[in-house]
């Protein structure tokens, strides 16, 4: 019989969110009358707004007509690629530098194919688990040593360093996964911080995989939404983004990745050309219906709806942060991000998770699931119905006792 891929054996058992779901099921089995409210998994809850929804419906209708039918679109509809460049990047990228995908998470995993098992990998700590788990599956992370993976450089992002890593620790000729606004901390990198990051990456021959999936939640105009607002980023960065959180497309599945033509390997080969080859080899493109919805989301009316939806979730985040601060719990995030990162000094994250579930009947996310520096923190997600969030905030008062 064929043997198992050893990289799968290396991955730490129990992806974070299935483990949360398992513990929630155990609790509800023991307490069947409890009304559980989830402020845990970052899955959107509100309906897609009317104009964007119309775009999806119209896209499906067009496919049922001879003149509107289209088949495979490996790199994405040309019209959508051009519109993304115009709306988000001031037409600074050609259409063939923008690749449409079925979501940022999917592309984050596929991007490892560009660099292989020998790549050095660094991640913010704490960070979105897929950065680490994708590196494990590619063979780049090594074995689990009890606190982390031997082949990954963890860059602590804590209150003491304003949630921005020590750039002196960046590996040379490697990869850095960087997310701003950050998941899970909700912290947003300043322009000065990103300028230092780009300068350091270019100096060390490092490629930044910049996850901008929450960029539409930024309300402070001084904070960059894209790594490509920073001079020099085209020679050291790839940007991944998504319609999931700003447009409610978590179930629709649509995202994009920008790979500049200026980005080269050490030998001078084109990263852009290789990414096009990978997309054409293992991916037949995002749903044409989803892409029609994306086009509607990026016209004037759709952009207003995106703003409206993000403002709604930011309103939830403000309620959560206020409730926690009223309890004297130190927090970051929740202002330019849908996540609130709350500190419980000296305590195990899973113990705090259990206490909040038992006392408040509220599901959260333990910070340790995002990396070693997440220990003693809890992530609260603002993705929820308003009445549920208001009720959850009332229940959090039980943590006083």
N, C-alpha and C positions, 0 to 999 in steps of 0.2 A: 504494500500500500504506500502511496506517496506520503512524504513526511510534511509536517506542519511548517509553515513559514515561521522561523524563529523570532521574527520581529513581533508577531502577534503574542508569542509567549512572553516577550519582554514588557508588554503593556500592563500597567497596573490594573488589577482587577477592579471592575465596577466604575464605569464612567459616572461622574458626579451626579448628573441629573437623574439617571435611572435609580441611583442609590437614594436620592431624596424621595423619589416616587415610591420606592419600596418602603421606606420608613413611614411615609404618609399612609400607605395602605395598612401597615401594621397598626398605626394609631387609630385609624377609622374603624378597623375591625374590633379593636378593644373599646372604642367609644363611638358606637354607631349613631348616637344622637348629636354628636358634635358637628357644628357647621364650620367646616374648615375654609379659611380664606387664604389664597396663595399670593404671597409677595415674593415668590422665589424665582421660578424659571422665567426668563425674559421673553415670553411669548405674548404677542399683542392680543388684545381682547376686544377692541372696538371694531365695528363694521367698516369695511372699505367705504370711503365717502363717495357721493353720487357720481361726480364727473369721472373719477378714476374707475369706478365700477362700470360706468357706461363704456369706457374704453375697452374693458375686458369683454363686455357683451358684444360690442361692435366688432372686436377682433374675431370672436367666435363666428359671428354672422358672416363676416367677409370670407372666412375659410369655407363656407358653404356655397360660395359663388364661383363660377369659372374664372372671372377676372380677379377675384380676391384671394384665390387659393395660393399658398406657397408651401414648399417643403422644407428640407433641411436648411438651416442657416447657421453654419458651424460657429462663426465668430459673432453672429448677431445681425439683426436688420441694420442696414446701412443708415437708414433714417434715425434709428435710435442711437447708434454710435455717434453720429454727428450731433444729435441733440444733447447727449451727455457731455460731449466736449464743449458745446456752447454754454450750457447751463452751469456746469460745475467748474470748467477750466478755461473759460473765456476764449474758446476755440484755439487753445494752445497746443492741442494734440490733433493729429490726423485721425481719421476714422479707423485706420488700421493699427492704431496704437491703443484702441479701446476695444475690449473683448467682452461680449455679453455672456453671462453665465446663469446657472440655476441657483445662484446664491453665493454670498461671500464665504460661508463655511466650506462649501464644496471646492471653491477655488483655493482656499487656504491649504486644503489637503493636496490638491493637484499640483500646486506650485512647487512642492518638494521634488517633483519629478525633474525639474530643471537642474537640480543641484546634486541629487543622489545621496547615497548613504555616507559618503565621506565628508559631507558639509559640516562645518562647525555651526552650532545653533545657540543663539542667546535669546532669552525671553525676559520681558518685564516680570517681576515677581511682586505681587500676584498677577496672573494673566489668565485669559480665556483658555480653558483646558485644551482646545483643539490645536493650539500652537505646539504644545508639548506632545500630545497624543499623535498628531500627524507626523511629528519628527520621529517618534518611536516606530510607527508603522513603516516609515521610509528607511529605517535602519540607522538614522543619524544620531539617535539619543543614547544608545547604550542601555545598560541594565539599571533597574531600580535599585537604589542603595539604602532604602528605608526612609529617606527624606526627600530625595529627588533623583533625577536620572544623571548618570555619570558623565554622559556626553553633552549635557546642556549646561550653559552658563546662565545661572539665575541672577538677575540684576534687581536687588531689592528696591522697591519703590514704597517708601514709608512717609509718615508725617515728618520725620526728621530731615528728609531730603526733598520735601514738597512733592512727593510721589513722582520724582523724576530720577532716573538711574545715574550712577556714577559712570561716566563715559570712559573713564580710564580702564574700566574692566571689559570694554567691548573686545571681542575676539577679532583677530586680523583675518581677512579673506573668508569671512563667514556670513551668516544670516542673522538678522535681528528682527524678531516679531515685535511690532510696536503698535499700540492701539490708543487713539485719542479722538474723542473722549474715551477714557479707559473703561473697559469691562474687566474687573468688577468695581474698581474704586470710584468711578465717576469723575476722576481728576482729568483736567484738560491741559495739555502742554502749551506753554506760552510761545510766542514767536521767537523770543530769545533762546528758549530751550531747544526748539526745533532747529534753529540756525546752528546751534552748537552740535546737535545730533548729526545733521547733514555734513557739517565740516568734519566731524570725527569719522563718519562713515566713509567719506571720500578719502580721507587720509589713511584709513586702515584697509581699504579695498573691501568694505563691508556692503552687503545689500540689505536695505531696510524693506521689509514687507509691512507696509503701513496700512492698518485696518481702520478705515474711516466710516465704519458702519453706523456710527451715532453722530456723525458730523452735523446733521440737520437739527440737532438739539442744542447746538451752540447758539447762545443769544448774545454773548459779549462780542462786539465787533472787533475787539483787539485780539481775539483768539483765532488762530488759523483753523480752517476747516479741512484743508488738504495739505499734504506734505509738499505738493508742487507749488504752493505759495512761497516756498523757500528757495532762494537761488542756489543752484548746484544740485537740487534733488533729482533732476533727470538723469544724472550719471550714477546714482546710487540707490534709487528707490523704485519700488513697485507699489501701486496703491490698489487696495481692494475696497469695494463699497457695495451697498445693497439697498434694495427697495423695501426690505422686510420691516424694519422698525419705523422709518418715516412714513411709508405709504400703507402699512398694514399687510405687507405681502409675505408674511411668515409662511403661510400655506400655499401661496401662489408660486413662490420661488423665482426670484429674479435679482440679479446683481451684475456687477461688472468689475473688470480689472484693467488698470492702465499700465501698460508696459512700454516705456519710452524707447524709441529707436536709439537714443543716445546711450542706453544702458548696455554695457559690454561685459563679457567674461574676461578673465585674466589674459586669455589668448587673443582677444579682440573680436571674438565671434558675437553675433547679435543675440541677445536674450529674447528680444521681440520675435525674431524669426523662429526660435525654438519654441516659444509659447504658442505661436500660430500652428506649428507642426503638432504639438501635443494636443491642442484643441481639436484639430482636424482628425487626429488619430483615435482619441478615446472619448470624444464628446461630439454629439450631433446638434448641439445648440440648445438654448432655452426654448421653452414653449412659445410658439408664435402668438398665442393668445395672451400670455403673460407680457410679451414684448409690446403688444398693442396697448395693454394697460400701462406699461412703462412710458410709452409715448404720451398718453393722456396725462399721466402724473407729472410730466415735465413741460406741459404747456402752461399758459398763465393761470388758468383756472385750477389745474391740477396742483401747481405749486402752492396756491393759496390753501388748498385742502391739506397738503402735506404740512404746511405751517400750522393749520388749525389742529390737526391730529397730534403733532408734536407738542403744541402748547397744552393740549389736554393732558398728556402724560406728564409733562413738566409740572402741571398743577397738582397731579397726584404726588409727584416727588416732593414738592414743597410741603404738602400735608404730612408726609412721612417724616421728612427731616425735622419739621417743627415739633411733631409729637415726640421724637427721640430726644431732641435738644431740651424739651420741657422736662424730660426725665433725667437730664444731666448727662446724657450719653453723647460722647464726642463723635462727630460725623464729618464726612467729606462727600462731595458730589451732590446731585439733586438740584443743581442750579443750571448747568449747561449739559446735563446728562440725565437719563431716566433711572440711574442707579444711585442709591445712598449707601455709603460704606461706613458702618458703625463699629466702634471699638469697645470691646469688653476686656479690659486689661487683665492679663494673667489667667484667663479662662480658656478652656478648650472650645473651639468653634462648634464642634458637634454637640457638646454639652449645652451651649447657649441655644443652638438650634432646637434641641430637645425641650429646653425650658420654655422657649417661646411657643413651641407647638403645644406643650402640655398646659401652660397657664393661659395662653391667649388664643389657642386654636388657630394660629397663623403659621403658615409655611414660609420659611426664608431660605437662604443659601449660606452654608457655613464657609467662611473665608478660607479655611485650610484647604478646601477643594480646589482653590485657584493657585496654590503654591505655598511654599514654606512661610513666606512673609504674610500670608493671609491668616495665619493662626491668631486667634483672639479677636477676629473680626467676623461680622455678619453682613452679607449683601442683601439689601432690600430693593426689590424691583418695583417700579412705578407702573408696570403694565397690569392694569386691572380696571374693573368697573368702578366708577367714582363712589357709589354707595358702599361697595365692598372695602375700598380703601379707607373711607371715613370710619366704617365700623372697625376695621383692623386697627386704626390709630387709637380709637377709644379703648380697645382691648389691651393695647400695649401698656396702658397704665397699670395693668396687673403686675408688670415687672418690678414695680416699687416694693411689692410685698415679698 
